[in-house]
Amino acid sequence: MTTVIRARLMVALHLVDTTTGRDIEDTDVRFIRDGTLQRPMNKGNGIWVFTGDVREDFLMSVEVRGFDKEELSICYETLDPKLPILDVFLMPSENNRRGGEVVRIEGSLSGLRSIEAVPVTKPVCMFHEVNEKKGVVTMTLLPKIAGSKVELDNTRYAVIFEDEQRYEVFEVISTKSRTQVLLKEDLQNEHKTGEKIGRIVYGRAGPKGAFLLKVRDDGTSLPYILRFVTGRGEYFRPIDFGLEQGMIDLMDKAVKVKPKPREETDNE
């Protein structure tokens, strides 16, 4: 007699290093829920799978050697019901020097909701054009080296505007060819051929407006563009991590994004 055991996927967690965008493949990971150590399945490439009978929202902490402890809130309304997978961005601790020294900024800003950054001088590729046809949005990319393949291994990247003062985030859903990807949505702004596409470095916002963001000091120049969102809107701020470290005033040199005017319809 054959016994068939079926397990329902509760959630899959994809562990990513915030400073490099690479998968965290260390298997010495602790997942703790309600004080109990969990035993998920390791699928490789930084992915851990949790199975069970009931999908209920819950809190869980993730502990990986060499990274700051992360507290997660699993909310199923925000996840794909068929494939509930969540990217977990972990910040390396100061003693984790793989890839360079860790440089950090921190502080507090009332009403802060999120903070992230994109390096100006370390693009992964360049923008060529984007086209939308029958609801399918295709972005064509230019490799940094002619003839090479473009590899976008994360879902979210940024197109840096020509003036290098701000950027637009886009989400990749699949790869179409060596130099083309499909996007979840069309871009909202006009962009020029040759503009840089950068990897996003995620920071931590909260509680009570506190923030923390870390990057790697690999011995090169460290100009970045900060993007943060508060209850008052979206802001961009240039920063050189070689000059600014530790406690900073986030609003210093920050520029608020002006909301686009509402498009009028023919019936108005």
N, C-alpha and C positions, 0 to 999 in steps of 0.2 A: 504494500500500500504506500502510495506517494503522498507525502504531506506538503501542501503548498502554503507558504507563509507570505502574506502580502503586508507591506508596510506603506502607509500613506506619507508622502513628503510633507513635513511641516514647514521647513524653511531650509534654504541653502545659504551659507555665509561664505562670501568671497573676501579673503583677507588680503589687503593691499597696503604697501608701504606708501605713505603720503608723499614722501620726498622724492621717490623715484618712479612711482606708478607700477612697480613690479609686484608680482604675486609674492606673498609670504609663504614659503613652502616648508618652513620649520614645522615639524610634527609635535614639538613639545609645546602644546597649547592647552590652556585650561579654560573651559566654558562653565560658568557657574550660574545656576538659576535657582532662586529662592534658597540660597545657601547649599545647594546640592550640586556636586560635580556631574556634568553631563558627559555622555559618551557618544558623540556623533561619529559618522563615518568619514574618513579622509579620502577624498576623491582625487587628490593631487592638484597642482596648479593653484594652491591656496584655497581650495573649495572644501568646505565641511558640510555634510548633509545630516539634518535632524529629521527623524521620522516619528510618527505617533498617530493616535486616533483622532485627536481634537485640535483644531486650529483656534487658539485663543491668544489674544495679545498678551505679551509678557515682557519682563525686563531680564537682561542677562549681562554678565560681565565677561570680557574676553581678556585673557592674560597670555602674552607671548614674551619669551625672554628677549630682552633688548629693545622692547617697545613699551610705551606708556599703557597702563591699564585703560580699557575702553568700556564704558557703560552703554549698552544698547537698549533701545526700546523697539520691540518687534510689533509693528502695527499692520495687520493683514489688509486693511483698506488701502494701503499704499503699495501693496505688492501684487504682482501678477497672480491671479488665482490658480492658473495652470502650472506656473513655474515660479513659485515665490522665492526669489533669490535677492540677496541684499549685499551690496558692496560695503565692506567694513574697512575704513581707512584708519590705519594705526600709525601713530607718530613714533619715530625712533627715540629712544632715551639718549641722554647725552653721552653715555658710555658705549653706545652703538656707533662705531666709526666706520662701518663698512660703507664705502662710497664717499667718505669725507667727513669732516667734523660737522656736528649739528649746530646750526645757528638759529636762534629763536627770537621772536618778538612776542610781547605780551602786554596786557593792560586791561582797561575797562572802558566800555562805552554804553551808556544807557540805551536800552531798546535794541541792542545788537542781536540779529537773528542768524547771520552766517558770515564767514570770512574765508577767502581763498586767495591764491596768487598764481601768476603765470610768469615764467622767466622770459625776459626779452631777448637774450642772446643765445638761447638754446632751443631753437625750433626743432620739431620732429619732421616737418616738411613745410611746403608752401601751398598757398591757395591758388587755384587756377580759375575755376568757375563753378557755379551751381545752377542746376536746371530742375524744374518741376514739370512733370508730365503725367497727367491722369492720376494725380495724387502721389506719385513716386518722386522723391527728391534725391537727385544724384549730385554728389560733389566730386569734381575732378581735382586731383592734387598734383603738385610738382615735387618730386623727390629732391633732397638736398644735393644728391649726386646724380647727374644725368644717367638714365638707364637703370637705376636701381629701383627696388620695390619699396613701396610705402607701407609701413605696418602700423596701424592704429589699434593697439591692443586693449585700450580702455574704451568706455562708451562715451565719455564726455571730454571734449577738447575745446580750445578757444582759437578763434581767428583774431589776431592782433591787428588793429587798425594801423594804417600807414604812419600816423603821427606817434604811435607807440604810447599813447596815453590811456587807452581803454581797449576792451576786447569784447567779442560776442561769443557766447557759449553755444555749442551745437552737440547733438547726441547721435552717435553712429549706431545703427542697428545691424548692419552686416557689410561685408566686403564684396564688391562687385567684380573688381579686376585688380591688377597690380597698382593702379593709380586712381581707382574710383571706389567710393563708398556710398552706401545708402543712408540717408538721414531720417530721423524720426519726424522732424519738421523742417520747413524751409527757413532760411535765414531771414531775419527781420530788417537787415541793413544791407546797403550796397558795399561790396568789397572789391578791391583791385587785385588783379593778377600779381602774384609775387608776395602778397602779404603773408606774414609768418603764422604758422599754426603751432601752438604750444600745448604742453601738458599742464593740467591743472594740479596745483598743490593745495590740499584741503587743510584748513585750520579748524579750531574748535571754538565755538561761541557758546557762552553760558557756563554756569548759571549767573543770573543777575548782571548780564552785560560783560562778564569777563571773557577775554579771548586769548588764544595761544596759537601760534603758527610757527612751524619749523621748516627750514630748508637745509640742503647740504652745501658746505663750503668745499668745493673741489679744487680750490686754488685759482679759479678764474674770476672774472668780474661777476658781481651778483645783482645786477639790476632786475627788478621784478615789477609787475603791476599788481597792486592789491585791489581786490573787489570785495566790497562788503555791503550788506543790506541791513537797514534798520527799519523801525516803524515809520520813518520819515522818507524812505526811498532807497535807491541804489546809488552807490558811490564808487569812484575809482581813485586810486592814490599811487603815485610812483614811489618806489623805495629801493635803496641800495643796501642790501644786507651787510655789505662790507663797511658801511658807515653808520647804519642804524641797527642796533641790537638791544635786547633787553626791553625795558619799559618804554613804550612810545605813545605819543598822542596820535591816535588813529585819524582824527579829523584834520590834523595839520597837513596842508597841501591836497586835501581830498576835494574832489569835484563831484557834485551831484548830477546824476543823469536826468535830463529834462524829459518828462513823460511825453510820448508822442500825442499829437492832437487826435481826437476821435475822428475817424473817417466818416464823412457825411454820405448818406445813401441818397439815391434818386428820389425817395419818397419824402425826404425832409425838405 
